[in-house]
Amino acid sequence: MTPPPGPQTSDAAPAALNVAGLQTFAFGHRSPMWWGTMGLVAIETTVFALTIMSYFYLRSHASSWPMHELPPDLIWGTLNTLILILSGIPNHWTKRAAERMDIRQVRIGIVLCLLFSLAFLGVRALEFTTLNCRWDGSAYGSVVWMLMGLHTTHLLTDAFDTAVLGVLMFTGKREGKRYVDVSENAGYWYFVVLSWLPIYAVVYWGARF
Protein backbone atom coordinates (compact mmCIF):
# COMPACT_ATOMS: atom_id res chain seq x y z
CA MET A 1 0.00 0.00 0.00
CA THR A 2 1.41 3.39 -0.99
CA PRO A 3 1.68 5.87 1.92
CA PRO A 4 -0.14 9.21 1.54
CA PRO A 5 1.96 12.01 0.12
CA GLY A 6 3.65 14.23 2.70
CA PRO A 7 3.91 18.07 2.63
CA GLN A 8 5.46 19.46 -0.49
CA THR A 9 8.97 20.77 -0.05
CA SER A 10 11.05 22.98 -2.28
CA ASP A 11 14.77 23.42 -2.40
CA ALA A 12 14.38 27.00 -3.75
CA ALA A 13 14.70 29.72 -1.08
CA PRO A 14 12.09 32.53 -1.20
CA ALA A 15 13.32 35.67 -2.90
CA ALA A 16 14.34 38.45 -0.47
CA LEU A 17 12.12 41.53 -0.41
CA ASN A 18 14.07 44.36 -2.01
CA VAL A 19 13.24 47.70 -0.38
CA ALA A 20 16.18 49.61 -1.81
CA GLY A 21 13.89 51.61 -4.08
CA LEU A 22 11.60 52.90 -1.31
CA GLN A 23 11.80 56.56 -0.32
CA THR A 24 13.54 57.35 2.95
CA PHE A 25 11.70 60.67 3.44
CA ALA A 26 8.40 62.34 2.65
CA PHE A 27 6.81 65.77 2.87
CA GLY A 28 3.59 66.82 4.55
CA HIS A 29 1.42 64.47 6.58
CA ARG A 30 3.42 61.45 5.38
CA SER A 31 6.39 62.67 7.41
CA PRO A 32 6.77 61.97 11.17
CA MET A 33 8.34 65.43 11.41
CA TRP A 34 5.06 66.97 10.21
CA TRP A 35 3.12 65.23 12.97
CA GLY A 36 5.68 66.33 15.54
CA THR A 37 5.39 69.92 14.37
CA MET A 38 1.59 69.80 14.49
CA GLY A 39 1.73 68.40 18.02
CA LEU A 40 3.98 71.24 19.13
CA VAL A 41 1.72 73.80 17.45
CA ALA A 42 -1.31 72.34 19.27
CA ILE A 43 0.45 72.55 22.64
CA GLU A 44 1.76 76.06 22.14
CA THR A 45 -1.58 77.31 20.79
CA THR A 46 -3.16 76.11 24.03
CA VAL A 47 -0.51 77.94 26.07
CA PHE A 48 -1.11 81.19 24.18
CA ALA A 49 -4.88 80.81 24.48
CA LEU A 50 -4.70 80.24 28.25
CA THR A 51 -2.44 83.27 28.71
CA ILE A 52 -4.77 85.48 26.67
CA MET A 53 -7.72 84.21 28.71
CA SER A 54 -5.76 85.13 31.87
CA TYR A 55 -5.27 88.65 30.47
CA PHE A 56 -9.00 89.19 30.07
CA TYR A 57 -9.79 87.49 33.38
CA LEU A 58 -7.49 89.90 35.19
CA ARG A 59 -8.89 92.81 33.21
CA SER A 60 -12.46 91.90 34.20
CA HIS A 61 -11.51 92.09 37.90
CA ALA A 62 -9.49 95.33 37.72
CA SER A 63 -10.98 98.73 38.46
CA SER A 64 -8.75 100.29 35.81
CA TRP A 65 -6.74 98.77 32.93
CA PRO A 66 -3.80 99.17 32.74
CA MET A 67 -3.72 99.46 36.49
CA HIS A 68 -1.11 102.16 37.06
CA GLU A 69 0.69 102.22 33.71
CA LEU A 70 0.32 103.66 30.26
CA PRO A 71 -0.53 101.38 27.32
CA PRO A 72 2.48 100.18 25.28
CA ASP A 73 3.75 102.51 22.58
CA LEU A 74 2.45 101.46 19.18
CA ILE A 75 5.43 102.23 16.96
CA TRP A 76 7.71 99.21 17.50
CA GLY A 77 4.96 96.63 17.88
CA THR A 78 3.25 97.81 14.71
CA LEU A 79 6.54 97.84 12.80
CA ASN A 80 7.26 94.30 13.97
CA THR A 81 3.82 93.17 12.86
CA LEU A 82 4.56 94.49 9.38
CA ILE A 83 7.97 92.75 9.33
CA LEU A 84 6.43 89.48 10.44
CA ILE A 85 3.69 89.59 7.81
CA LEU A 86 6.22 90.36 5.06
CA SER A 87 8.42 87.48 6.27
CA GLY A 88 5.69 85.12 5.11
CA ILE A 89 6.67 85.79 1.48
CA PRO A 90 10.26 84.38 1.57
CA ASN A 91 9.10 81.74 4.04
CA HIS A 92 6.47 80.39 1.63
CA TRP A 93 8.95 80.57 -1.24
CA THR A 94 11.54 78.60 0.76
CA LYS A 95 9.01 75.93 1.72
CA ARG A 96 8.05 75.37 -1.91
CA ALA A 97 11.71 75.30 -2.98
CA ALA A 98 12.49 72.68 -0.32
CA GLU A 99 9.65 70.47 -1.52
CA ARG A 100 11.07 70.74 -5.07
CA MET A 101 14.54 70.00 -3.60
CA ASP A 102 15.90 73.07 -5.36
CA ILE A 103 19.12 73.70 -3.45
CA ARG A 104 19.87 77.09 -4.99
CA GLN A 105 16.49 78.57 -4.11
CA VAL A 106 16.52 76.92 -0.69
CA ARG A 107 19.84 78.58 0.11
CA ILE A 108 18.58 82.00 -0.98
CA GLY A 109 15.31 81.54 0.89
CA ILE A 110 16.93 80.47 4.14
CA VAL A 111 19.20 83.51 4.13
CA LEU A 112 16.21 85.81 3.55
CA CYS A 113 14.19 84.09 6.28
CA LEU A 114 17.07 84.40 8.73
CA LEU A 115 17.45 88.11 7.94
CA PHE A 116 13.75 88.69 8.61
CA SER A 117 14.04 86.75 11.89
CA LEU A 118 17.00 88.86 13.04
CA ALA A 119 15.24 92.08 12.02
CA PHE A 120 12.19 91.08 14.03
CA LEU A 121 14.29 90.18 17.07
CA GLY A 122 16.12 93.52 16.85
CA VAL A 123 12.84 95.43 16.87
CA ARG A 124 11.49 93.13 19.59
CA ALA A 125 14.31 94.33 21.86
CA LEU A 126 13.05 97.88 21.29
CA GLU A 127 9.49 96.74 21.98
CA PHE A 128 10.40 95.61 25.47
CA THR A 129 11.67 99.11 26.27
CA THR A 130 8.31 100.70 25.36
CA LEU A 131 5.85 98.36 27.09
CA ASN A 132 5.58 100.99 29.85
CA CYS A 133 5.33 98.34 32.57
CA ARG A 134 7.50 96.01 34.58
CA TRP A 135 6.97 92.28 34.72
CA ASP A 136 6.76 92.44 38.53
CA GLY A 137 4.94 95.77 38.84
CA SER A 138 1.34 94.54 38.64
CA ALA A 139 -0.85 91.73 37.35
CA TYR A 140 -1.19 93.69 34.11
CA GLY A 141 2.57 93.93 33.68
CA SER A 142 3.06 90.24 34.49
CA VAL A 143 0.59 88.98 31.89
CA VAL A 144 1.87 91.38 29.21
CA TRP A 145 5.46 90.29 29.75
CA MET A 146 4.36 86.65 29.78
CA LEU A 147 2.71 86.99 26.36
CA MET A 148 5.69 88.84 24.91
CA GLY A 149 8.17 86.44 26.49
CA LEU A 150 6.41 83.33 25.20
CA HIS A 151 6.32 84.64 21.65
CA THR A 152 9.93 85.82 21.82
CA THR A 153 10.99 82.34 22.91
CA HIS A 154 9.45 80.90 19.74
CA LEU A 155 11.20 83.53 17.66
CA LEU A 156 14.58 82.74 19.18
CA THR A 157 14.24 78.98 18.74
CA ASP A 158 13.03 79.27 15.16
CA ALA A 159 15.77 81.76 14.24
CA PHE A 160 18.37 79.37 15.70
CA ASP A 161 16.84 76.43 13.83
CA THR A 162 16.87 78.42 10.58
CA ALA A 163 20.53 79.31 11.10
CA VAL A 164 21.48 75.67 11.73
CA LEU A 165 19.57 74.53 8.64
CA GLY A 166 21.30 77.26 6.64
CA VAL A 167 24.71 75.97 7.66
CA LEU A 168 23.70 72.42 6.76
CA MET A 169 22.34 73.41 3.36
CA PHE A 170 25.52 75.32 2.52
CA THR A 171 28.08 72.90 3.93
CA GLY A 172 26.55 69.57 4.90
CA LYS A 173 25.45 66.51 3.03
CA ARG A 174 22.22 67.41 1.26
CA GLU A 175 20.08 64.42 2.13
CA GLY A 176 16.37 64.34 1.35
CA LYS A 177 15.47 64.57 5.02
CA ARG A 178 17.23 67.95 5.22
CA TYR A 179 14.75 69.34 2.71
CA VAL A 180 11.97 67.98 4.90
CA ASP A 181 13.51 69.82 7.85
CA VAL A 182 13.51 73.08 5.87
CA SER A 183 9.88 72.54 4.84
CA GLU A 184 8.72 71.86 8.40
CA ASN A 185 10.73 74.77 9.77
CA ALA A 186 8.93 77.03 7.29
CA GLY A 187 5.62 75.48 8.34
CA TYR A 188 6.38 76.30 11.97
CA TRP A 189 7.14 79.91 11.01
CA TYR A 190 3.53 80.20 9.78
CA PHE A 191 2.50 79.48 13.36
CA VAL A 192 4.90 82.12 14.70
CA VAL A 193 3.37 84.69 12.34
CA LEU A 194 -0.27 83.79 12.95
CA SER A 195 0.11 83.51 16.72
CA TRP A 196 1.55 87.02 16.89
CA LEU A 197 -1.55 88.69 15.38
CA PRO A 198 -3.88 88.02 18.36
CA ILE A 199 -1.05 88.72 20.80
CA TYR A 200 -0.42 92.08 19.12
CA ALA A 201 -4.14 92.89 19.30
CA VAL A 202 -4.31 92.00 23.01
CA VAL A 203 -1.07 93.65 24.16
CA TYR A 204 -1.28 96.84 22.11
CA TRP A 205 -5.02 97.39 21.73
CA GLY A 206 -6.46 95.50 24.68
CA ALA A 207 -5.17 98.26 26.96
CA ARG A 208 -6.76 100.96 24.77
CA PHE A 209 -10.34 99.74 24.51
DRENPA-3360 file (N, C-alpha, C; in nm, 2 decimals, always signed):
BEGIN
1 = MTPPPGPQ = +0.09/-0.12/+0.00/+0.00/+0.00/+0.00/+0.09/+0.12/+0.00 ~ +0.06/+0.22/-0.09/+0.14/+0.34/-0.10/+0.10/+0.44/+0.01 ~ +0.20/+0.49/+0.09/+0.17/+0.59/+0.19/+0.12/+0.72/+0.13 ~ +0.04/+0.79/+0.21/-0.01/+0.92/+0.15/+0.10/+1.02/+0.14 ~ +0.09/+1.10/+0.04/+0.20/+1.20/+0.01/+0.21/+1.30/+0.13 ~ +0.34/+1.33/+0.16/+0.37/+1.42/+0.27/+0.36/+1.57/+0.22 ~ +0.39/+1.67/+0.30/+0.39/+1.81/+0.26/+0.50/+1.83/+0.15 ~ +0.46/+1.91/+0.06/+0.55/+1.95/-0.05/+0.66/+2.03/+0.00;
9 = TSDAAPAA = +0.78/+2.00/-0.04/+0.90/+2.08/+0.00/+0.96/+2.13/-0.13 ~ +1.04/+2.24/-0.11/+1.11/+2.30/-0.23/+1.24/+2.34/-0.18 ~ +1.34/+2.31/-0.27/+1.48/+2.34/-0.24/+1.51/+2.49/-0.27 ~ +1.41/+2.56/-0.34/+1.44/+2.70/-0.38/+1.40/+2.79/-0.26 ~ +1.49/+2.88/-0.22/+1.47/+2.97/-0.11/+1.38/+3.09/-0.16 ~ +1.29/+3.14/-0.08/+1.21/+3.25/-0.12/+1.30/+3.37/-0.15 ~ +1.26/+3.45/-0.25/+1.33/+3.57/-0.29/+1.32/+3.67/-0.18 ~ +1.43/+3.74/-0.15/+1.43/+3.85/-0.05/+1.36/+3.97/-0.10;
17 = LNVAGLQT = +1.29/+4.03/-0.01/+1.21/+4.15/-0.04/+1.31/+4.27/-0.06 ~ +1.31/+4.33/-0.17/+1.41/+4.44/-0.20/+1.34/+4.57/-0.17 ~ +1.38/+4.64/-0.07/+1.32/+4.77/-0.04/+1.42/+4.89/-0.07 ~ +1.52/+4.86/-0.15/+1.62/+4.96/-0.18/+1.56/+5.08/-0.26 ~ +1.45/+5.05/-0.33/+1.39/+5.16/-0.41/+1.29/+5.25/-0.33 ~ +1.26/+5.21/-0.21/+1.16/+5.29/-0.13/+1.22/+5.42/-0.09 ~ +1.13/+5.52/-0.08/+1.18/+5.66/-0.03/+1.21/+5.65/+0.12 ~ +1.31/+5.73/+0.15/+1.35/+5.73/+0.30/+1.30/+5.86/+0.36;
25 = FAFGHRSP = +1.23/+5.94/+0.29/+1.17/+6.07/+0.34/+1.04/+6.10/+0.27 ~ +0.96/+6.19/+0.33/+0.84/+6.23/+0.26/+0.80/+6.37/+0.32 ~ +0.72/+6.44/+0.24/+0.68/+6.58/+0.29/+0.54/+6.57/+0.33 ~ +0.50/+6.67/+0.41/+0.36/+6.68/+0.45/+0.32/+6.58/+0.56 ~ +0.19/+6.54/+0.56/+0.14/+6.45/+0.66/+0.20/+6.31/+0.65 ~ +0.28/+6.28/+0.55/+0.34/+6.15/+0.54/+0.47/+6.14/+0.62 ~ +0.51/+6.26/+0.67/+0.64/+6.27/+0.74/+0.61/+6.27/+0.89 ~ +0.69/+6.19/+0.97/+0.68/+6.20/+1.12/+0.71/+6.34/+1.17;
33 = MWWGTMGL = +0.80/+6.41/+1.10/+0.83/+6.54/+1.14/+0.71/+6.63/+1.14 ~ +0.63/+6.62/+1.03/+0.51/+6.70/+1.02/+0.42/+6.68/+1.14 ~ +0.40/+6.55/+1.18/+0.31/+6.52/+1.30/+0.37/+6.58/+1.43 ~ +0.50/+6.57/+1.44/+0.57/+6.63/+1.55/+0.55/+6.78/+1.56 ~ +0.56/+6.85/+1.44/+0.54/+6.99/+1.44/+0.40/+7.03/+1.47 ~ +0.30/+6.95/+1.42/+0.16/+6.98/+1.45/+0.13/+6.96/+1.60 ~ +0.19/+6.86/+1.66/+0.17/+6.84/+1.80/+0.22/+6.96/+1.88 ~ +0.34/+7.01/+1.84/+0.40/+7.12/+1.91/+0.31/+7.25/+1.89;
41 = VAIETTVF = +0.26/+7.27/+1.77/+0.17/+7.38/+1.75/+0.05/+7.37/+1.83 ~ -0.01/+7.25/+1.85/-0.13/+7.23/+1.93/-0.10/+7.27/+2.07 ~ +0.01/+7.23/+2.13/+0.04/+7.25/+2.26/+0.07/+7.40/+2.28 ~ +0.14/+7.46/+2.20/+0.18/+7.61/+2.21/+0.05/+7.70/+2.19 ~ -0.03/+7.66/+2.10/-0.16/+7.73/+2.08/-0.24/+7.73/+2.21 ~ -0.24/+7.62/+2.28/-0.32/+7.61/+2.40/-0.25/+7.70/+2.51 ~ -0.12/+7.71/+2.51/-0.05/+7.79/+2.61/-0.08/+7.94/+2.58 ~ -0.08/+7.98/+2.45/-0.11/+8.12/+2.42/-0.26/+8.15/+2.45;
49 = ALTIMSYF = -0.35/+8.06/+2.42/-0.49/+8.08/+2.45/-0.51/+8.10/+2.60 ~ -0.45/+8.01/+2.68/-0.47/+8.02/+2.82/-0.41/+8.16/+2.88 ~ -0.30/+8.20/+2.82/-0.24/+8.33/+2.87/-0.33/+8.45/+2.83 ~ -0.39/+8.44/+2.71/-0.48/+8.55/+2.67/-0.60/+8.55/+2.75 ~ -0.65/+8.43/+2.78/-0.77/+8.42/+2.87/-0.74/+8.48/+3.01 ~ -0.62/+8.46/+3.06/-0.58/+8.51/+3.19/-0.58/+8.66/+3.18 ~ -0.53/+8.72/+3.07/-0.53/+8.86/+3.05/-0.67/+8.92/+3.07 ~ -0.76/+8.86/+3.00/-0.90/+8.92/+3.01/-0.97/+8.89/+3.14;
57 = YLRSHASS = -0.93/+8.78/+3.20/-0.98/+8.75/+3.34/-0.93/+8.86/+3.44 ~ -0.80/+8.89/+3.43/-0.75/+8.99/+3.52/-0.81/+9.13/+3.49 ~ -0.83/+9.15/+3.36/-0.89/+9.28/+3.32/-1.03/+9.30/+3.38 ~ -1.11/+9.19/+3.37/-1.25/+9.19/+3.42/-1.26/+9.21/+3.57 ~ -1.15/+9.19/+3.65/-1.15/+9.21/+3.79/-1.07/+9.33/+3.83 ~ -1.03/+9.41/+3.74/-0.95/+9.53/+3.77/-1.04/+9.66/+3.76 ~ -1.02/+9.75/+3.85/-1.10/+9.87/+3.85/-1.05/+9.96/+3.73 ~ -0.93/+9.95/+3.70/-0.87/+10.03/+3.58/-0.78/+9.94/+3.51;
65 = WPMHELPP = -0.76/+9.96/+3.38/-0.67/+9.88/+3.29/-0.61/+9.96/+3.18 ~ -0.48/+9.97/+3.18/-0.38/+9.92/+3.27/-0.40/+9.98/+3.41 ~ -0.34/+9.91/+3.51/-0.37/+9.95/+3.65/-0.31/+10.08/+3.69 ~ -0.18/+10.09/+3.67/-0.11/+10.22/+3.71/-0.01/+10.26/+3.60 ~ -0.03/+10.20/+3.48/+0.07/+10.22/+3.37/+0.00/+10.28/+3.25 ~ +0.08/+10.32/+3.16/+0.03/+10.37/+3.03/+0.03/+10.25/+2.93 ~ -0.06/+10.25/+2.83/-0.05/+10.14/+2.73/+0.08/+10.14/+2.66 ~ +0.12/+10.03/+2.60/+0.25/+10.02/+2.53/+0.25/+10.11/+2.41;
73 = DLIWGTLN = +0.36/+10.17/+2.38/+0.38/+10.25/+2.26/+0.35/+10.17/+2.13 ~ +0.29/+10.22/+2.04/+0.24/+10.15/+1.92/+0.36/+10.13/+1.81 ~ +0.45/+10.22/+1.81/+0.54/+10.22/+1.70/+0.62/+10.09/+1.67 ~ +0.69/+10.04/+1.77/+0.77/+9.92/+1.75/+0.69/+9.79/+1.73 ~ +0.58/+9.78/+1.81/+0.50/+9.66/+1.79/+0.43/+9.66/+1.65 ~ +0.39/+9.77/+1.60/+0.32/+9.78/+1.47/+0.43/+9.75/+1.36 ~ +0.55/+9.81/+1.38/+0.65/+9.78/+1.28/+0.69/+9.64/+1.28 ~ +0.69/+9.57/+1.39/+0.73/+9.43/+1.40/+0.62/+9.35/+1.33;
81 = TLILILSG = +0.49/+9.39/+1.35/+0.38/+9.32/+1.29/+0.40/+9.32/+1.13 ~ +0.43/+9.44/+1.08/+0.46/+9.45/+0.94/+0.57/+9.36/+0.89 ~ +0.68/+9.36/+0.97/+0.80/+9.27/+0.93/+0.76/+9.13/+0.93 ~ +0.68/+9.09/+1.03/+0.64/+8.95/+1.04/+0.55/+8.91/+0.93 ~ +0.46/+8.99/+0.89/+0.37/+8.96/+0.78/+0.45/+8.95/+0.65 ~ +0.54/+9.04/+0.63/+0.62/+9.04/+0.51/+0.71/+8.91/+0.50 ~ +0.75/+8.87/+0.62/+0.84/+8.75/+0.63/+0.77/+8.62/+0.57 ~ +0.64/+8.63/+0.57/+0.57/+8.51/+0.51/+0.60/+8.49/+0.36;
89 = IPNHWTKR = +0.64/+8.59/+0.29/+0.67/+8.58/+0.15/+0.79/+8.49/+0.12 ~ +0.91/+8.53/+0.18/+1.03/+8.44/+0.16/+1.01/+8.30/+0.23 ~ +0.93/+8.30/+0.33/+0.91/+8.17/+0.40/+0.83/+8.08/+0.32 ~ +0.73/+8.12/+0.25/+0.65/+8.04/+0.16/+0.73/+7.99/+0.04 ~ +0.81/+8.09/-0.01/+0.89/+8.06/-0.12/+1.00/+7.95/-0.09 ~ +1.05/+7.96/+0.03/+1.15/+7.86/+0.08/+1.09/+7.72/+0.10 ~ +0.97/+7.72/+0.15/+0.90/+7.59/+0.17/+0.88/+7.52/+0.04 ~ +0.83/+7.60/-0.06/+0.80/+7.54/-0.19/+0.94/+7.49/-0.26;
97 = AAERMDIR = +1.04/+7.57/-0.24/+1.17/+7.53/-0.30/+1.22/+7.40/-0.23 ~ +1.20/+7.39/-0.10/+1.25/+7.27/-0.03/+1.17/+7.15/-0.08 ~ +1.04/+7.16/-0.11/+0.97/+7.05/-0.15/+1.00/+7.01/-0.30 ~ +1.06/+7.10/-0.37/+1.11/+7.07/-0.51/+1.25/+7.03/-0.50 ~ +1.31/+7.04/-0.38/+1.45/+7.00/-0.36/+1.54/+7.08/-0.45 ~ +1.51/+7.21/-0.46/+1.59/+7.31/-0.54/+1.69/+7.37/-0.44 ~ +1.81/+7.32/-0.44/+1.91/+7.37/-0.35/+1.95/+7.52/-0.36 ~ +1.95/+7.57/-0.48/+1.99/+7.71/-0.50/+1.88/+7.80/-0.44;
105 = QVRIGIVL = +1.75/+7.77/-0.47/+1.65/+7.86/-0.41/+1.63/+7.84/-0.26 ~ +1.66/+7.72/-0.21/+1.65/+7.69/-0.07/+1.76/+7.78/+0.00 ~ +1.88/+7.78/-0.05/+1.98/+7.86/+0.01/+1.95/+8.01/+0.02 ~ +1.90/+8.06/-0.10/+1.86/+8.20/-0.10/+1.75/+8.23/+0.00 ~ +1.65/+8.14/+0.00/+1.53/+8.15/+0.09/+1.57/+8.15/+0.24 ~ +1.65/+8.06/+0.27/+1.69/+8.05/+0.41/+1.77/+8.17/+0.46 ~ +1.85/+8.23/+0.38/+1.92/+8.35/+0.41/+1.82/+8.46/+0.43 ~ +1.72/+8.48/+0.34/+1.62/+8.58/+0.36/+1.54/+8.56/+0.48;
113 = CLLFSLAF = +1.50/+8.44/+0.51/+1.42/+8.41/+0.63/+1.50/+8.44/+0.75 ~ +1.62/+8.41/+0.76/+1.71/+8.44/+0.87/+1.72/+8.59/+0.89 ~ +1.74/+8.67/+0.78/+1.75/+8.81/+0.79/+1.62/+8.87/+0.85 ~ +1.50/+8.82/+0.81/+1.37/+8.87/+0.86/+1.36/+8.84/+1.01 ~ +1.41/+8.72/+1.05/+1.40/+8.68/+1.19/+1.49/+8.77/+1.27 ~ +1.61/+8.80/+1.23/+1.70/+8.89/+1.30/+1.65/+9.03/+1.31 ~ +1.58/+9.07/+1.20/+1.52/+9.21/+1.20/+1.41/+9.21/+1.30 ~ +1.33/+9.11/+1.31/+1.22/+9.11/+1.40/+1.27/+9.11/+1.55;
121 = LGVRALEF = +1.37/+9.03/+1.57/+1.43/+9.02/+1.71/+1.49/+9.15/+1.75 ~ +1.55/+9.22/+1.65/+1.61/+9.35/+1.69/+1.50/+9.45/+1.73 ~ +1.39/+9.45/+1.65/+1.28/+9.54/+1.69/+1.21/+9.50/+1.81 ~ +1.21/+9.37/+1.84/+1.15/+9.31/+1.96/+1.22/+9.37/+2.08 ~ +1.36/+9.38/+2.07/+1.43/+9.43/+2.19/+1.39/+9.58/+2.22 ~ +1.36/+9.65/+2.11/+1.30/+9.79/+2.13/+1.16/+9.79/+2.18 ~ +1.09/+9.69/+2.15/+0.95/+9.67/+2.20/+0.95/+9.66/+2.35 ~ +1.04/+9.58/+2.40/+1.04/+9.56/+2.55/+1.07/+9.69/+2.62;
129 = TTLNCRWD = +1.14/+9.78/+2.56/+1.17/+9.91/+2.63/+1.05/+10.01/+2.63 ~ +0.94/+9.98/+2.55/+0.83/+10.07/+2.54/+0.70/+10.01/+2.58 ~ +0.71/+9.90/+2.66/+0.58/+9.84/+2.71/+0.52/+9.92/+2.82 ~ +0.60/+10.01/+2.88/+0.56/+10.10/+2.99/+0.51/+10.03/+3.11 ~ +0.57/+9.91/+3.13/+0.53/+9.83/+3.26/+0.65/+9.74/+3.29 ~ +0.65/+9.70/+3.41/+0.75/+9.60/+3.46/+0.68/+9.47/+3.48 ~ +0.76/+9.36/+3.46/+0.70/+9.23/+3.47/+0.65/+9.20/+3.61 ~ +0.71/+9.27/+3.71/+0.68/+9.24/+3.85/+0.60/+9.36/+3.91;
137 = GSAYGSVV = +0.56/+9.46/+3.83/+0.49/+9.58/+3.88/+0.35/+9.56/+3.92 ~ +0.28/+9.48/+3.84/+0.13/+9.45/+3.86/+0.09/+9.33/+3.79 ~ -0.03/+9.29/+3.81/-0.09/+9.17/+3.74/-0.09/+9.20/+3.59 ~ -0.12/+9.33/+3.55/-0.12/+9.37/+3.41/+0.02/+9.35/+3.35 ~ +0.12/+9.40/+3.42/+0.26/+9.39/+3.37/+0.30/+9.25/+3.36 ~ +0.26/+9.16/+3.45/+0.31/+9.02/+3.45/+0.25/+8.95/+3.33 ~ +0.12/+8.97/+3.30/+0.06/+8.90/+3.19/+0.11/+8.95/+3.05 ~ +0.13/+9.08/+3.05/+0.19/+9.14/+2.92/+0.33/+9.08/+2.89;
145 = WMLMGLHT = +0.41/+9.08/+2.99/+0.55/+9.03/+2.97/+0.54/+8.88/+2.95 ~ +0.45/+8.81/+3.00/+0.44/+8.66/+2.98/+0.40/+8.64/+2.83 ~ +0.31/+8.71/+2.78/+0.27/+8.70/+2.64/+0.39/+8.73/+2.54 ~ +0.46/+8.84/+2.57/+0.57/+8.88/+2.49/+0.68/+8.79/+2.51 ~ +0.71/+8.74/+2.63/+0.82/+8.64/+2.65/+0.79/+8.51/+2.58 ~ +0.67/+8.46/+2.59/+0.64/+8.33/+2.52/+0.66/+8.34/+2.37 ~ +0.62/+8.45/+2.31/+0.63/+8.46/+2.17/+0.78/+8.48/+2.13 ~ +0.85/+8.56/+2.21/+0.99/+8.58/+2.18/+1.07/+8.45/+2.19;
153 = THLLTDAF = +1.03/+8.36/+2.28/+1.10/+8.23/+2.29/+1.08/+8.16/+2.16 ~ +0.97/+8.16/+2.10/+0.94/+8.09/+1.97/+1.03/+8.15/+1.86 ~ +1.04/+8.28/+1.87/+1.12/+8.35/+1.77/+1.27/+8.31/+1.78 ~ +1.32/+8.31/+1.90/+1.46/+8.27/+1.92/+1.49/+8.13/+1.87 ~ +1.40/+8.04/+1.91/+1.42/+7.90/+1.87/+1.41/+7.88/+1.72 ~ +1.32/+7.94/+1.66/+1.30/+7.93/+1.52/+1.42/+7.99/+1.44 ~ +1.46/+8.11/+1.49/+1.58/+8.18/+1.42/+1.70/+8.09/+1.44 ~ +1.72/+8.03/+1.55/+1.84/+7.94/+1.57/+1.83/+7.82/+1.48;
161 = DTAVLGVL = +1.71/+7.76/+1.47/+1.68/+7.64/+1.38/+1.71/+7.68/+1.24 ~ +1.66/+7.80/+1.20/+1.69/+7.84/+1.06/+1.84/+7.86/+1.03 ~ +1.91/+7.91/+1.13/+2.05/+7.93/+1.11/+2.13/+7.80/+1.10 ~ +2.09/+7.70/+1.18/+2.15/+7.57/+1.17/+2.12/+7.50/+1.04 ~ +1.99/+7.51/+0.99/+1.96/+7.45/+0.86/+2.03/+7.52/+0.75 ~ +2.05/+7.65/+0.76/+2.13/+7.73/+0.66/+2.27/+7.67/+0.65 ~ +2.33/+7.65/+0.77/+2.47/+7.60/+0.77/+2.47/+7.46/+0.70 ~ +2.38/+7.38/+0.73/+2.37/+7.24/+0.68/+2.35/+7.25/+0.53;
169 = MFTGKREG = +2.26/+7.34/+0.48/+2.23/+7.34/+0.34/+2.35/+7.40/+0.26 ~ +2.44/+7.48/+0.32/+2.55/+7.53/+0.25/+2.67/+7.44/+0.26 ~ +2.68/+7.36/+0.37/+2.81/+7.29/+0.39/+2.79/+7.14/+0.41 ~ +2.67/+7.10/+0.46/+2.65/+6.96/+0.49/+2.61/+6.87/+0.37 ~ +2.59/+6.74/+0.40/+2.55/+6.65/+0.30/+2.40/+6.68/+0.28 ~ +2.36/+6.70/+0.16/+2.22/+6.74/+0.13/+2.13/+6.62/+0.11 ~ +2.10/+6.56/+0.22/+2.01/+6.44/+0.21/+1.86/+6.49/+0.20 ~ +1.78/+6.40/+0.15/+1.64/+6.43/+0.14/+1.57/+6.48/+0.26;
177 = KRYVDVSE = +1.61/+6.42/+0.38/+1.55/+6.46/+0.50/+1.58/+6.60/+0.54 ~ +1.69/+6.66/+0.49/+1.72/+6.80/+0.52/+1.62/+6.89/+0.46 ~ +1.58/+6.85/+0.34/+1.48/+6.93/+0.27/+1.34/+6.93/+0.35 ~ +1.32/+6.81/+0.41/+1.20/+6.80/+0.49/+1.21/+6.89/+0.61 ~ +1.33/+6.89/+0.67/+1.35/+6.98/+0.79/+1.32/+7.13/+0.75 ~ +1.37/+7.17/+0.63/+1.35/+7.31/+0.59/+1.20/+7.33/+0.57 ~ +1.13/+7.24/+0.51/+0.99/+7.25/+0.48/+0.91/+7.27/+0.62 ~ +0.94/+7.18/+0.71/+0.87/+7.19/+0.84/+0.91/+7.31/+0.92;
185 = NAGYWYFV = +1.03/+7.35/+0.91/+1.07/+7.48/+0.98/+0.99/+7.59/+0.92 ~ +0.97/+7.60/+0.79/+0.89/+7.70/+0.73/+0.75/+7.69/+0.77 ~ +0.70/+7.57/+0.79/+0.56/+7.55/+0.83/+0.54/+7.60/+0.98 ~ +0.64/+7.58/+1.06/+0.64/+7.63/+1.20/+0.64/+7.78/+1.20 ~ +0.71/+7.84/+1.10/+0.71/+7.99/+1.10/+0.57/+8.05/+1.07 ~ +0.49/+7.98/+1.00/+0.35/+8.02/+0.98/+0.28/+8.04/+1.11 ~ +0.31/+7.94/+1.20/+0.25/+7.95/+1.34/+0.30/+8.07/+1.41 ~ +0.43/+8.10/+1.40/+0.49/+8.21/+1.47/+0.42/+8.34/+1.42;
193 = VLSWLPIY = +0.40/+8.35/+1.29/+0.34/+8.47/+1.23/+0.19/+8.48/+1.28 ~ +0.12/+8.37/+1.26/-0.03/+8.38/+1.30/-0.05/+8.40/+1.44 ~ +0.03/+8.34/+1.53/+0.01/+8.35/+1.67/+0.04/+8.49/+1.72 ~ +0.12/+8.57/+1.65/+0.15/+8.70/+1.69/+0.04/+8.80/+1.67 ~ -0.05/+8.77/+1.57/-0.15/+8.87/+1.54/-0.25/+8.89/+1.66 ~ -0.30/+8.78/+1.72/-0.39/+8.80/+1.84/-0.31/+8.86/+1.96 ~ -0.18/+8.82/+1.97/-0.10/+8.87/+2.08/-0.09/+9.02/+2.06 ~ -0.06/+9.07/+1.94/-0.04/+9.21/+1.91/-0.17/+9.28/+1.95;
201 = AVVYWGAR = -0.29/+9.22/+1.90/-0.41/+9.29/+1.93/-0.44/+9.30/+2.08 ~ -0.41/+9.20/+2.16/-0.43/+9.20/+2.30/-0.34/+9.30/+2.37 ~ -0.21/+9.28/+2.34/-0.11/+9.37/+2.42/-0.12/+9.51/+2.38 ~ -0.14/+9.54/+2.25/-0.13/+9.68/+2.21/-0.26/+9.75/+2.20 ~ -0.37/+9.68/+2.18/-0.50/+9.74/+2.17/-0.59/+9.70/+2.29 ~ -0.56/+9.59/+2.36/-0.65/+9.55/+2.47/-0.64/+9.65/+2.58 ~ -0.53/+9.72/+2.59/-0.52/+9.83/+2.70/-0.57/+9.96/+2.65 ~ -0.63/+9.97/+2.53/-0.68/+10.10/+2.48/-0.83/+10.10/+2.46;
209 = F = -0.89/+9.98/+2.47/-1.03/+9.97/+2.45/-1.10/+9.91/+2.57;
% end
